[in-house]
Amino acid sequence: MIRRDRYLSQIEPFVGKDVIKVLTGMRRSGKSTLLEAIREELVSAGVPRSSILSMSFESLRWEKAAASCHAFYEEAASFAGEVDGKAYLFFDEVQQVDQWERAVNSLRIDFDCDIYLTGSNSKLLSGELATLLGGRYVTFEVFPFSLRELAQALPDLGHDALFERYRILGGMPFLSSIDYAPESSASYLRDVFNSIVLKDIVQRHGFRNSDQLERILAYFMSEVGTTYSVDNVVNVLRQEKRTISVDSVYNYLQAAEDAMLLTRVKRYDLKGKAVLRGGEKAYLTDVGLREALLGSNESRVELVMENLVFCELRRRGYAVYVGRLGEREIDFVAEKGGKRAYFQVAYLLASEKTLHREFSAFDGIDDNFPKVVVSMDPIDFSRNGIRHCNIVDLLLSEGW
């Protein structure tokens, strides 16, 4: 099991504190394994296993407890009431229980307990739970493996070979256990995609036209990282003799984002210092799903690279926008802790014209925040205070 130290170090300050620790992330991104790692850290620190309750609501073992929030509460309360001292409660895929938030909040109030839970939906803390808890929770978004984590899982591979597998098949943790065998990996990724569509989108939102949903998702997966308008998407589909409304496209997109399959990124006007309406882009949480469904990661390298950089920025805690400066666009404006960095992503800086295009994107930005051009080139093309970085080196670096 790969130690996901970045997440463990983020969670550690909250262990034993009166806040519910919530791990969110796309299905099969490693939340359950991380939950197990937290449990083992507690045991190593001296917590008796008899004080730890683990309930996975994807298991039939807890089918009765998952029947209602009352059954859930009674099961966990029965355990917590017998523990001498603090009880440690772990609930995996808790969104399977209707009104689970009522049970979790009651457990927090009624017992001396430390609660950890996971869910595959970004709306996990919307609505009633946020009101009930009133700030008594902290969230951690769990992503599939980074390239650094994959290097730990496959230590015998050189960095270039490692990146090629990562660029094509992504970072879903299970793939490292089958050595990224192409056919087996693609089959697994298709199953993951189908599971997300069925369980986290269709069943959760009650969509009836799953064929239409999958066609919309295929469109956005194909055009990942390109500016879109929903009106244009509707027109494209109508040309294919598929009737769909603008509202339906919005609903499908929101559902896919709730399931953490993709993220929509807004544009930020660097001159007016405001978030703009329209002209958004969408990026996948894992590029391997794109390869498994469309088989096009090899031919659209530049889009995949951009997606990988976006995910790494999010993984490292940055808020990310698409930058706009007059008629020019900057791939990413990344902000964290009051600081900012700008990123341009290109496949290869193969000519002076390409070099000029990528580096001149930052012209007119007169602050002193870092400006970085990322590409596959092994040669350092840094110039005029703008840093150039090989994408493999960037993804493998511990700190930026």
N, C-alpha and C positions, 0 to 999 in steps of 0.2 A: 504494500500500500504506500503510495507516494504521499509524503508529508506535505500538506499544503500550508506551508509556514506563513505565507502572507495573510491567509484568512485566520489561522490560529492566533497570530499576533494581534490581529484586529479584535478578535473576540475575547482574548485573555483578560483585558481590563474590566470586562463586564461579568466575568465568572463569579458566581456567588452573590451578585448584586440583585436588588429588587427591580430588575427590568427583564422583560421577556426577550430572549435572543431569537430573532427571526432570520432564517436563511431562505432566501428566495432565489430562483433561477430556473432556467429551462429544464424540462424533463431530461434526466440522465446526464446532467452536467456535473454530478459528483456531490450533491447535497447530502445524500444518505451516508456516503463514505466519510464525508467531513463530520457529520454528526457522530459517527462511530469513533472518529479520531478524537473528538472532544470528550467523549465518554472515557476513552483510554487515558487521556491526559488527566482527567479527574481521578481515575483509579491510581495512576502513577503518583498523584499528589496526596494520596491517602484516603480518598473517599471510598467507603465500602461499596462493593457491587450490590449489596443488599439494599442500599439506599437509592439505587438507580432504577427507574422504570423506563423501558423503551417500548413504544407502541408505533408500529408502522401500519397505516391505514390502507396500504395496498395488500396487506396480508389477511388471509381468511381467519387467522388466529384472533384478530380484533374485529371481526365482522359484527358481533353483537354490540360492541362498544361504539362502532361507527354508525349504528342505527339511528341515534339521535344525540343531541347535545347532553341530554339527561343521562343516557346510558354511558356516554363518554365520561361525564363528570363522576358518576358513581364508581366506575372502574378505577379511575385515577385517584379518586378520594379514598377509596378502600385501601389502596397501596400507601398513599401519603400518610394516612392516619396511623399506620402501623410502624412507620419509620421513627427511630429514636434520633432526633436531631433533624437536620435539613434533608428534604427529599429532592432528588434530582430527576426531573421529568422531561423525557424526550419524545416528541410527537412528530412522526415523519409523514409527509403529504397530508397534513391536517385538513386541507380544504375538502377532503372527501366526506367530512362530517358536516351535516347541515347545522348552521348556527354554532359552529365549534367555538367561536369567539366568546360566547356566553360561558361555556364550560371552562375555558382557559382563564378568563377573568375571575371566575368564582374560585378556581384553584389557587390563584395568586392571592386572593383575599383571605381564604379560609385556612391556608396551611403555610408553614415555613418551607417554602420550596423554591427551587431554581429551575426555570422553565426554558426549554429550547424547542423550537419547532421549525419545520420546513414546509414549503409549498411551491408548486409550479405555476404560480400566477402572480403577476405584478400587482393585482388588486387585493392581495392577501390582507392588507391593512387598511383598506378603504372602508368607508361607511361606519358601521356600528362599533367595530373593534377599536378604531382610532378614538371614537368618542368614549368608549368604556375605559380604555386604558389611560387616556389623558397624558400621553407622553411616557408611559411605563413600558416602552419597548424600544429596541434598537434593531435595525435591519442590516443585513449583509447580503449583497448580491453575489451569487456564486456562478462563475463562468466555467465553460470547459477548459481543459488544460491550456496553459500558456506554452510557448515554445520552451521556456526554461523548465517548466514542469515535465514536458515531454522528454527533454534531454535527461532528466533524472530517471524517467521510466524506460528509456531506450539508450543507455549509456554507451553502447558499443557502436552507435551510428555517428558518423562525422556530421558536423553542423550543416553542411550543404545538403547531404542526403536526408537529414532530419527535416530540414526546412521544406524540401520537395514533398515529403509525405504530409507535412503539416499544411502546406499550401493547397494541396489537392484534396486531402481527406479530413482536414480540420483537426480538432483537439478533443473529441469526445473521449473521456477517460478509458472506456472499455476497449477501444481500438489498440491501445498499447499492450493489452493482454493477449491479443491475437497477432502481434507484430505487424500491424497495419497491412495484413494480407489483402490485396486489392478487392477481390470478389467478395470475400467474407465481410470486409469493412463496408463496402457499398450496400450489401444486403442488410447489415445491421443498421446503417444510417437510414435506409428506406423504412425499416421497421420503426425506428425512432420518430421519423417524420410522420408516419401514419398514426402512431400513438399520440403524438401531439395534436394532430388534426382531429382525431376521433375524440380523445378524452378531454383535452384542454380547450378545444375550440368548438367542435360540433355539439358534443353532449352538454357542455357548460352553457353554451349560448342558444342551443335549440335550433341551429341552422338546419334547414331541410335539404338544400341544394349543395351537397358536398362536392359535386363535380364542378360547379361554378366557383366554389371556394378554392378548390385546388388549382383551378385555372388562374385565378387572381394571384394566389401565392406563387405559382410558377412564373407569372409575369414579373413580379417583384424580385424573385430570386434571380431571374435572368438579367434584370436591369439594375442589380444591386449597385449602389453608389452613384446612380445617375439621377439627375433632377426629374421629378415627375409632377404631373398634375392629375388629379382624379378624373377631371373631364377628359383628358387625353387617354387615360386608361379605358374609360367607358367607350370612347370612339374606336380604339383599337379592337376591343372585344366585339363591338357591333359590326366591324368589318369582317369578323370571323363568324358572323351570324349568331352571336351570343347576346341576348338582350339582358341588360343589367342597368340598374339605376345608380346614380352617384351615391345615394345614401347607402346602398348595399355595399359598394366598394369601401366606403368609410367604415361601415360596421365590420366587414371582414378584416380590414387593416387593424382596427382597434382590437379585435379579438386576437389576432396574431401577435400584436404587441403585448396584450395582457398575458398571453401564454409564453411571452419572452422568446418567441421564435425570431422576431426581428425588432429593430428599434428605428423609429422615425427621427430624423435629425433636422432641426430647424436652421434657417439661415440667420446670421447675425450681421447687421450693418455696422462695420467697423468705424465708419465716419459718423453716422448718426447715433451710434451706441444703443441700438435697439434691436430686438428680435423681430424679424420680418415675417409677414404672412405669405404663405405659398412658396413654391419652389423648394420643397423639402426633398430630402434623400432618405433612403431606407437601407439599413445594413443588417445582415444576418448575425445571429449570435454565434453560429458556427458555420464556416464556409463548406465543411464537408457535406452538409445537407444539400447544398447547391450542386456539388459534384454528383452525389448519389441520385438526385432527381433529374438533373439536366445533362450531366456529363460534360460540362463546359469550363471547368476551372483551368484546364490546360490551355485553352484558346483565349481566355479573357483574363490573362495574368494581371493586367493593371488594375482591374476591378477587384480581384481577389486580394491583391496586396493592400489596396486601400481599405478593404474590409478588415484585414488582419490588423492594420495599424489602428483603426477605429476601436476594435475590440480590446486591444492592448491598452489604449488610453482609458477606456471604461474600466477595465480590470484594475488599473492603477489608481482609480478613484477620481478621474477627471470628468467634469461636465464638458460635453463636446458639442460644438456648433459648426456649421459650414460658414466660412467667412465671406463677406461680400464687401468689396471696396470699389465703388463706381461700377464699371462693367467687368471688373476682374473678380475671380473667385479664388479663395484659398481653401484647400481641402478641409482642413480642421483648425478650429480655434479651440484650444483646450484650457480649461480653467480649474484651479484647485487652490484652496487656501489663500485666496487673494492674489495669486500669481497666474500667469498666462504663458502659453507657448503656441507657436504657429507651425503647422506641418503641411508640406506639399509632398505628395506621393506620386512617383513615376516608375515605370518599369525599368528602362535604361536611359541614361543621359548620353544618347548615341551621337549627338551632333552638337555643334555650337548653338544652333537654333533651338534645340531642345533645352540645352543648359540655360540659355537666355530666358526662355519661356517660363521654366520652373523657378528660377531664382528671381526673376523680375516680378513674380506674383506678389512679392513682399514690398515692392516699391510703394512708397507713400505711407507705410506703417512706421511711425517715427518714435515708437516706444523702445525700451531696451529689453523687452522680453525675448526669450530665445526664438529663433526662426530656423527651421530645419527642413531640408530637402531629403527625402528618403527614396532610395532606389536599390536595384540589385547590383549596381556597379561596385566592384571591389576597390576601385581607385577613389581617393578622397578628392572631391571637387569643391570643397569649401572655399568660399570667396566673400569678400566685402562684409565680413562679420556674420555671414549666414553659414550655418553648419550643414555639411552634407554627411549622411550616415547610411551605411549599408543596412538593409532591412533586417538581415539575420543578426548583425551585431546589435541593432537597436532592440530587437525582441529578446535577445539573450542577456542584455545588460541588466544588472541588479537595480541600479538607480539611474535616473535620467538627470 
